[in-house]
Amino acid sequence: MRPLIKLRSPKRWLKRRRVDISDPKRLLDELESKERELKEARALIQNLQNQMGDKDAELEALRKIGEATGSAFASEDMLQSIADIAMRITNTEVCYVFLFTEDREELVLRAATGEDSQHVNKLKLAKGEGITGWVARERRYVAVPKAAYSDHRFKPVPELNEEIYESMLAVPLVVHNEVVGVITVRTRKPQQYDKHQVHLLSGIANQLAGALDHLKRVERLERQASQITALSEISRTITSNLYLEEILQLLVNMTAQTLGYRIVTVMLLDEERGELTLKATQAESNEYRQKPPIKIGESVAGQVVEQNRVKVIRDVKEHPDYRFPDIAQKEGLTSMACVPLRIKEKAIGVLSCYTERPHFFSDEELETLEAVANQAALAIEHAKLMVRSAILQEMHHRVKNNLQQIASLLRLQMHYAKYGTVEEVIQDSLNRILAIAQVHELLSREDLDMVSTRKIASSIMHNIQQALVPPGKYIQTRVDGTDVLLPLQQATSVALILNELIQNAVEHGFSHLEKGSIEVQVTEEEGQVTIRAVNDGALLPEGFDATKSNSLGLKIIDNLARGSLRGRFTLENLDGKICAIVTFPKPSAQ
């Protein structure tokens, strides 16, 4: 490098200037003046060289940061690289990078040098907590040359052993006029941070903030693309199937897989009972799958249906309204987004999405979930309409079969029965026709083409009490057990069987008794449905055999049990009561 000032020897200078050496004092003064100029020139040169060295260091730092931000494949790698660079360039001993969580409530340690790297993604600070939190809140840098642990803003973090560090320089990461985090450097010995070091660390902070903003935008675009693809795939899949069970299971599986949730659950509203029941989930544990129904207004899901709006919970294990925190703990569930399934602005159920770690559900993510929920609700309604359409198309065939069944019953009645009056004939026929009609009435109220066995029994009990129990006679009735769902054909056979059993109990078992009880119990075990009808009326005669009886009602029961239901029928005295049992295999849901 060429010197900025060219210096000559004193003798040569004297000779060229033709200085009169006869005046020593004057000569000495001029020599001292030139010596001072020489010292000032050397100091200027050194200062300029230092500045050029600092500029070189700054340019080198920015170059390395550019390489780090451009070559890192993940933000974690980039943050760690920049922490190492910042520590070396500022000649400090440790560097920390804290970034805000998505909800901007906490600062999380995202990068650290040395042994402190073990605390990355684990250590958290509240906004405004300690010097780092103060910098994030006030948007200003802090430089403490010594005894940083004595600063009034300081708050100890035991994991970082901060008592061994004297100095501290913390600079906010700002992008688009918003603080996204803080970068901090420290030394064990006191150190005065000059303007250049502050400027250098601020430059690093600006580079890092810009890189983070770029990554955030790229991730947002990728996430949006993924969500659009997921929504399209979910919509295509769930609308290509007609069966409700399969639609809902596909929905939860695909939503969890494509959007990255730990568990996704669909609960549908039973308006008659006013409660939500679990219909589909990809959770494997029986405890989760057997969660009891939730009343409207109860727990988070019940509140979502009642208020008909989305609800987000940061940690279900700690939320006072969440009903199953123990199950959430076992399943490893933390954050939850609960979205209503709507048809014509009316909530018909909820879509609940759980994450394993604390998660901030952004507006765009919630919009995607609402779109999924709306697609699911439409698919559910579509499935119901398609099934009902199929039912209507087959109704003429079903009505024809029912009429043929009624005709067969009337023929049996003519062949076997002996009635005292015409009224008795008509009443028996009417009861059997009403039993068949009751199945169709229940079918019109159910979700699809399945009918509740318990509802059949309750309806027939009520009708027979109204029609056959005379005033002054008290017969207590009860229906208990599992609510088994049956398709139309099996439901019609069960209705006729229960009609005969209950009617026979009223007419014969209690003909000479003023009070009594009839109980129907429905159970399902290992694919077998069992219906027990027990009454405490007059017992059967000794040696009674139902298969050899000429009773029309028992003939109808036996034929339906063995024929339509492919099961068996028994009738006997048991523990001082008459017990009728019909057992048959449960038909497939489809």
C-alpha positions in Angstrom: 0.0 0.0 0.0 1.5 3.4 -1.0 1.9 5.9 1.9 -0.6 8.8 2.0 2.3 11.2 2.9 5.8 11.0 1.4 8.5 11.6 4.1 12.0 12.8 3.4 15.2 12.8 5.6 15.9 16.0 7.6 19.3 16.7 5.9 17.8 16.3 2.4 14.9 18.5 3.4 17.3 21.1 4.9 19.4 21.1 1.7 16.4 21.5 -0.6 14.8 24.2 1.6 18.2 25.9 1.9 17.6 26.5 5.6 20.0 28.8 7.3 21.7 26.6 9.9 23.4 29.6 11.4 20.2 30.1 13.6 20.1 26.8 15.6 17.0 27.8 17.7 14.9 28.5 14.7 16.1 25.3 13.1 15.2 23.3 16.2 11.7 24.7 16.3 11.1 23.8 12.6 12.4 20.3 13.2 10.1 19.7 16.2 7.1 21.0 14.2 7.9 18.5 11.4 8.3 15.7 13.9 4.8 16.4 15.3 3.4 16.4 11.8 5.1 13.1 11.2 3.6 11.5 14.3 0.1 12.8 13.3 0.5 11.4 9.8 1.5 8.0 11.2 -1.5 8.0 13.6 -3.8 8.9 10.7 -2.3 6.1 8.6 -2.8 3.6 11.5 -6.4 4.8 12.0 -7.2 4.4 8.3 -5.6 1.0 8.2 -7.7 0.0 11.2 -10.9 1.3 9.6 -10.1 -0.6 6.4 -9.5 -3.7 8.5 -12.8 -3.2 10.2 -14.5 -2.7 6.9 -12.8 -5.8 5.6 -14.0 -7.7 8.7 -17.6 -6.4 8.2 -17.6 -7.3 4.5 -16.2 -10.8 5.4 -18.9 -11.2 8.0 -21.7 -10.2 5.6 -20.2 -12.5 2.9 -20.3 -15.4 5.3 -23.8 -14.6 6.5 -24.9 -14.4 2.9 -23.4 -17.8 2.3 -25.1 -19.2 5.4 -28.5 -17.8 4.5 -28.2 -18.9 0.9 -26.8 -22.4 1.4 -28.7 -23.6 4.5 -31.5 -26.0 3.7 -33.3 -25.5 7.0 -33.8 -22.5 9.3 -32.2 -24.4 12.2 -28.9 -24.8 10.2 -29.0 -21.2 9.1 -29.5 -19.9 12.6 -26.7 -22.0 14.0 -24.3 -20.8 11.3 -25.1 -17.2 11.9 -24.7 -17.6 15.7 -21.2 -19.0 15.1 -20.3 -16.2 12.7 -21.6 -13.4 15.0 -19.5 -14.8 17.9 -16.3 -14.8 15.8 -16.8 -11.5 14.1 -17.6 -9.6 17.4 -14.7 -11.4 19.2 -17.1 -12.6 21.9 -17.4 -16.0 23.7 -21.0 -16.9 23.3 -24.0 -16.0 21.0 -27.7 -16.7 21.4 -30.5 -16.2 18.9 -34.0 -15.9 20.3 -37.1 -15.9 18.1 -40.7 -15.2 18.8 -43.3 -18.0 18.7 -46.1 -17.6 16.2 -48.4 -16.1 18.7 -45.7 -13.6 19.7 -46.2 -14.4 23.4 -42.8 -16.1 24.1 -39.1 -15.9 22.9 -37.6 -19.3 22.2 -33.9 -20.0 22.1 -33.4 -21.2 18.5 -29.6 -21.1 18.2 -26.6 -21.1 20.7 -22.9 -21.6 20.5 -20.9 -24.1 22.6 -22.4 -26.2 25.3 -25.5 -24.0 25.4 -26.7 -25.5 22.1 -28.3 -28.3 24.2 -31.0 -25.9 25.3 -32.0 -24.9 21.8 -35.9 -25.1 21.3 -36.3 -25.8 25.0 -35.5 -22.6 26.7 -38.3 -19.9 26.6 -38.6 -16.3 27.8 -41.7 -14.2 28.2 -42.0 -11.0 26.2 -40.2 -8.3 28.4 -38.5 -10.9 30.6 -34.8 -10.2 31.3 -32.6 -8.0 29.2 -33.3 -10.1 26.1 -37.1 -9.7 26.6 -36.7 -6.0 27.2 -34.8 -5.5 23.9 -37.6 -7.4 22.1 -40.3 -5.3 23.8 -38.6 -1.9 23.5 -37.1 -2.5 20.0 -33.7 -1.0 21.2 -30.3 -2.5 21.6 -28.6 -2.9 25.0 -24.8 -2.8 25.6 -23.6 -3.6 29.1 -19.8 -3.5 29.4 -19.6 -5.2 32.8 -21.6 -6.8 35.6 -24.6 -7.5 33.3 -26.0 -9.6 36.1 -26.4 -6.5 38.2 -28.5 -4.6 35.6 -32.0 -3.8 36.8 -33.5 -5.5 33.7 -31.5 -8.7 34.2 -33.3 -12.0 35.1 -31.2 -15.1 35.7 -31.7 -18.1 33.4 -30.0 -21.0 35.3 -29.6 -23.2 32.3 -27.2 -20.6 30.7 -24.9 -20.0 33.7 -25.1 -16.3 33.1 -23.3 -15.4 36.3 -19.9 -16.2 34.6 -20.4 -13.5 31.9 -19.6 -9.9 32.5 -20.5 -8.0 29.3 -23.6 -8.3 27.1 -24.7 -6.8 23.8 -28.3 -7.6 22.6 -29.7 -6.3 19.3 -33.4 -6.7 18.1 -34.1 -8.5 14.8 -36.5 -6.3 12.9 -38.2 -6.9 9.6 -41.0 -4.8 8.1 -40.9 -2.7 11.3 -41.7 -5.7 13.4 -39.4 -7.4 16.0 -39.1 -11.1 15.3 -36.4 -11.9 17.8 -33.1 -10.9 19.5 -29.4 -11.8 18.9 -27.1 -11.6 21.9 -23.3 -11.9 22.4 -21.5 -12.1 25.8 -17.9 -12.2 27.2 -16.6 -13.5 30.5 -14.4 -10.4 31.0 -15.6 -6.8 30.9 -15.8 -5.3 27.4 -16.7 -1.9 26.2 -18.8 -2.2 23.0 -18.1 0.7 20.7 -20.3 2.0 17.9 -18.6 -0.1 15.3 -19.4 -3.4 17.2 -23.0 -2.4 17.7 -23.2 -1.5 14.0 -21.6 -4.8 13.0 -24.0 -6.9 15.2 -27.0 -4.8 14.0 -25.9 -5.5 10.4 -25.8 -9.2 11.2 -29.3 -8.9 12.8 -30.7 -7.2 9.8 -29.3 -9.9 7.5 -30.7 -12.6 9.7 -34.1 -10.9 10.0 -34.4 -10.6 6.2 -33.4 -14.2 5.7 -36.0 -15.3 8.3 -38.7 -13.3 6.5 -37.7 -14.9 3.2 -37.9 -18.3 4.7 -41.2 -17.5 6.3 -42.7 -16.4 3.0 -41.4 -19.5 1.3 -42.8 -21.8 4.0 -46.1 -19.9 3.8 -46.3 -20.4 0.1 -45.4 -24.1 0.4 -47.9 -24.5 3.2 -50.6 -22.9 1.2 -49.8 -25.1 -1.8 -49.9 -28.1 0.4 -53.2 -27.1 2.0 -54.8 -26.4 -1.4 -53.6 -29.8 -2.6 -54.9 -31.5 0.6 -58.3 -29.8 0.3 -58.6 -30.8 -3.3 -57.7 -34.4 -2.5 -59.9 -34.6 0.5 -62.8 -33.1 -1.4 -62.3 -35.5 -4.3 -62.1 -38.6 -2.1 -65.0 -38.0 0.3 -67.4 -37.0 -2.5 -66.6 -40.2 -4.4 -68.1 -42.5 -1.7 -71.7 -43.0 -0.6 -71.3 -44.7 2.8 -71.2 -42.3 5.7 -68.8 -44.4 7.8 -66.3 -44.6 5.0 -66.6 -40.9 4.2 -65.9 -39.9 7.8 -63.0 -42.3 8.2 -61.4 -41.1 4.9 -61.9 -37.5 6.1 -60.0 -37.9 9.4 -57.2 -40.1 7.9 -56.5 -37.7 5.0 -56.8 -34.5 7.1 -54.3 -35.8 9.6 -51.9 -37.1 7.0 -51.9 -34.1 4.6 -52.0 -31.3 7.2 -49.7 -33.0 9.8 -52.0 -33.4 12.8 -51.6 -36.0 15.6 -55.3 -36.9 15.8 -58.3 -35.8 13.8 -61.8 -36.6 15.1 -65.3 -36.1 13.7 -68.3 -36.0 16.1 -71.9 -35.7 14.7 -74.9 -34.2 16.5 -77.8 -36.4 17.6 -80.5 -33.7 17.8 -83.0 -35.9 19.6 -80.6 -36.5 22.5 -78.8 -33.1 22.2 -75.4 -34.6 22.2 -72.3 -35.2 20.1 -71.1 -38.8 19.5 -67.7 -39.9 18.1 -68.1 -41.1 14.6 -64.6 -41.3 13.2 -61.0 -41.0 14.3 -57.6 -42.4 13.4 -56.6 -42.7 17.1 -55.7 -46.3 17.9 -56.3 -46.5 21.6 -59.7 -47.9 22.8 -59.9 -45.4 25.6 -59.9 -42.5 23.1 -62.4 -44.3 20.7 -64.7 -45.0 23.6 -65.0 -41.4 24.8 -68.6 -40.9 26.0 -71.0 -38.5 24.1 -70.8 -34.8 24.8 -73.8 -32.7 25.5 -74.4 -29.4 23.6 -72.6 -26.7 25.5 -70.4 -29.1 27.3 -66.6 -29.3 26.8 -65.0 -27.5 23.8 -66.8 -29.5 21.1 -70.2 -28.9 22.7 -69.5 -25.2 22.9 -68.5 -25.0 19.3 -71.8 -26.6 18.2 -73.8 -24.3 20.6 -72.0 -21.1 19.4 -71.5 -22.3 15.8 -68.0 -20.9 15.6 -64.4 -22.1 15.5 -62.5 -22.5 18.8 -58.8 -22.8 19.3 -57.1 -24.2 22.5 -53.4 -23.8 23.0 -53.2 -26.7 25.5 -56.2 -29.0 26.1 -54.5 -30.6 29.1 -54.7 -27.2 31.0 -57.9 -25.7 29.6 -60.7 -25.7 32.2 -63.5 -26.4 29.7 -61.9 -29.5 28.1 -63.5 -32.6 29.4 -60.9 -35.3 28.8 -57.4 -33.9 29.9 -56.3 -37.4 31.2 -56.9 -39.0 27.8 -55.2 -36.0 26.1 -52.2 -36.6 28.4 -52.0 -40.3 27.5 -52.4 -39.6 23.8 -49.8 -36.8 23.7 -52.2 -34.1 22.6 -51.6 -30.4 23.1 -53.1 -27.8 20.8 -56.6 -28.1 19.4 -58.7 -26.5 16.6 -62.4 -27.4 16.7 -64.4 -26.4 13.6 -68.2 -26.8 13.2 -69.6 -28.9 10.3 -72.3 -26.7 8.9 -75.3 -27.3 6.6 -77.2 -24.2 5.8 -75.4 -22.3 8.6 -76.5 -25.0 11.1 -73.9 -27.0 12.9 -74.4 -30.7 12.5 -71.1 -31.8 14.1 -67.5 -30.8 14.7 -64.1 -31.5 13.2 -61.4 -31.6 15.9 -57.7 -31.4 15.0 -55.0 -32.0 17.7 -51.3 -31.4 17.5 -48.5 -33.1 19.5 -46.7 -29.9 20.3 -47.9 -26.4 21.1 -49.1 -25.0 17.8 -50.4 -21.6 16.5 -53.3 -22.1 14.1 -52.9 -19.3 11.6 -56.0 -17.6 10.0 -55.1 -19.3 6.7 -54.9 -22.7 8.4 -58.2 -22.3 10.1 -59.8 -21.2 6.8 -58.5 -24.4 5.2 -60.0 -26.5 8.1 -63.3 -24.7 7.7 -63.2 -25.5 4.0 -62.5 -29.2 4.8 -65.4 -29.1 7.4 -67.8 -27.6 4.8 -66.8 -30.2 2.2 -67.3 -32.9 4.8 -70.7 -31.6 5.8 -71.8 -31.5 2.1 -70.5 -35.0 1.6 -72.4 -36.2 4.6 -75.6 -34.6 3.4 -74.9 -35.9 -0.1 -74.6 -39.5 1.3 -77.8 -39.1 3.2 -79.7 -37.9 0.2 -78.2 -40.6 -2.0 -79.3 -43.3 0.4 -82.7 -41.8 0.8 -83.0 -41.6 -2.9 -82.1 -45.3 -3.2 -84.7 -46.0 -0.5 -87.3 -44.1 -2.4 -86.4 -46.0 -5.6 -86.9 -49.3 -3.8 -89.9 -48.2 -1.8 -92.4 -49.7 -4.2 -90.6 -53.0 -3.9 -90.6 -52.8 -0.1 -94.2 -51.8 0.1 -95.1 -54.8 -2.1 -93.1 -57.1 0.2 -94.9 -55.6 3.2 -98.3 -56.1 1.7 -97.4 -59.7 0.8 -96.2 -60.2 4.4 -99.5 -58.8 5.7 -101.4 -61.1 3.3 -99.4 -64.1 4.6 -100.1 -63.2 8.2 -103.8 -62.9 7.4 -103.8 -66.4 5.8 -102.1 -67.8 8.9 -104.6 -66.1 11.0 -107.5 -67.7 9.0 -105.8 -71.1 9.2 -104.8 -71.3 12.9 -106.7 -68.8 14.9 -110.1 -69.1 16.5 -111.7 -65.8 17.5 -114.8 -65.1 19.4 -115.7 -61.9 17.6 -114.9 -60.0 14.4 -113.4 -57.2 16.5 -110.7 -59.6 17.8 -109.7 -60.6 14.3 -109.5 -57.0 13.2 -107.6 -55.9 16.4 -105.0 -58.6 15.9 -104.5 -57.8 12.2 -104.4 -54.1 13.0 -101.6 -54.6 15.7 -99.5 -56.5 13.2 -99.9 -53.9 10.5 -99.1 -51.1 13.0 -95.9 -52.9 14.0 -94.7 -52.9 10.4 -95.8 -49.3 10.0 -93.8 -48.4 13.1 -90.6 -49.5 11.5 -91.2 -47.3 8.5 -92.0 -44.3 10.8 -88.7 -44.8 12.6 -86.9 -45.2 9.4 -88.1 -41.8 8.2 -86.5 -40.2 11.3 -83.1 -42.0 11.3 -79.9 -40.7 9.6 -79.8 -43.5 6.9 -81.5 -46.8 6.3 -80.8 -48.3 9.8 -83.5 -48.5 12.5 -82.9 -48.6 16.3 -84.0 -51.8 18.0 -84.7 -50.1 21.3 -86.9 -47.5 19.6 -88.9 -50.3 17.9 -89.5 -52.0 21.2 -90.4 -48.7 23.0 -92.9 -47.8 20.2 -94.6 -51.2 20.2 -94.8 -51.2 24.0 -96.5 -47.8 23.9 -99.0 -48.8 21.2 -100.0 -52.1 22.8 -100.5 -50.4 26.2 -102.8 -47.8 24.5 -104.8 -50.4 22.6 -105.0 -53.5 24.9 -104.5 -52.6 28.5 -107.9 -51.8 30.0 -108.5 -49.0 32.5 -107.7 -49.9 36.1 -105.0 -52.4 35.1 -101.3 -51.3 35.6 -98.5 -52.9 33.6 -95.1 -51.4 34.0 -92.9 -51.5 30.8 -89.2 -51.1 30.4 -86.7 -51.3 27.5 -83.0 -51.6 28.3 -79.7 -52.7 26.8 -77.6 -51.9 23.7 -79.1 -49.8 20.9 -78.5 -52.2 18.0 -79.2 -50.7 14.5 -80.8 -53.0 12.0 -81.7 -52.6 8.2 -85.3 -52.5 7.1 -85.9 -56.2 6.5 -84.5 -57.4 9.8 -86.1 -54.4 11.7 -89.6 -55.4 10.3 -89.1 -59.0 11.5 -88.0 -57.8 15.0 -91.0 -55.5 15.2 -93.5 -58.3 14.4 -91.8 -60.6 16.9 -91.9 -58.0 19.7 -95.5 -57.2 18.8 -96.5 -60.9 19.3 -94.5 -61.3 22.5 -95.8 -58.2 24.2 -99.4 -58.7 23.0 -99.4 -62.3 24.2 -98.1 -61.2 27.6 -100.8 -58.6 28.0 -103.7 -60.8 26.7 -102.7 -64.1 28.4 -100.1 -63.5 31.1 -102.1 -60.7 32.7 -105.6 -61.7 31.8 -106.4 -62.4 35.5 -103.8 -60.0 37.1 -104.3 -56.3 37.9 -100.7 -55.4 37.7 -97.4 -56.6 36.4 -94.3 -55.8 34.4 -92.9 -56.4 30.9 -89.2 -55.9 30.2 -87.4 -56.0 26.9 -83.6 -56.2 26.9 -81.4 -55.9 23.7 -77.8 -57.0 23.8 -75.0 -57.5 21.2 -72.0 -59.8 21.8 -69.6 -61.3 19.3 -71.7 -60.5 16.3 -74.9 -62.0 17.9 -78.0 -59.9 18.8 -80.2 -61.2 21.6 -83.6 -59.9 22.4 -85.1 -61.0 25.8 -88.8 -60.3 26.6 -89.6 -61.1 30.2 -92.9 -60.7 32.0 -94.1 -61.7 35.5 -97.6 -62.8 34.5 -99.1 -66.3 34.7 -96.5 -69.0 34.0 -96.6 -71.4 31.1 -98.2 -74.8 31.7 -96.0 -77.7 32.9 -94.2 -79.3 29.9 -95.0 -76.5 27.6 -93.2 -76.7 24.2 -93.3 -73.6 22.0 -92.4 -75.6 18.8 -95.5 -77.8 19.2 -98.0 -75.1 20.1 -100.8 -74.2 17.7 -100.7 -70.5 18.8 -100.6 -68.2 15.8 -98.4 -65.7 17.5 -95.8 -68.3 18.4 -95.9 -69.7 14.8 -95.2 -66.2 13.5 -92.4 -65.7 16.0 -90.7 -69.0 15.2 -91.0 -68.6 11.4 -89.6 -65.0 11.5 -86.7 -66.0 13.9 -85.6 -69.0 11.8 -86.4 -67.6 8.3 -85.9 -63.9 8.1 -83.4 -63.5 10.9 -81.7 -66.9 10.5 -81.7 -67.3 14.3 -83.6 -69.2 17.0 -86.5 -68.7 19.4 -87.1 -70.1 22.9 -89.9 -69.6 25.4 -89.8 -71.0 29.0 -90.4 -70.3 32.6 -87.3 -68.9 34.3 -86.9 -67.8 37.9 -90.7 -67.4 38.4 -91.2 -65.4 35.1 -91.9 -66.1 31.5 -88.8 -65.5 29.4 -88.8 -65.4 25.6 -85.4 -65.2 23.9 -84.7 -64.5 20.2 -81.0 -64.7 19.0 -79.8 -64.0 15.5 -76.6 -62.9 13.8 -76.2 -59.1 13.3 -76.3 -58.2 9.6 -73.5 -56.2 8.1 -73.7 -52.4 8.3 -73.7 -52.1 4.5 
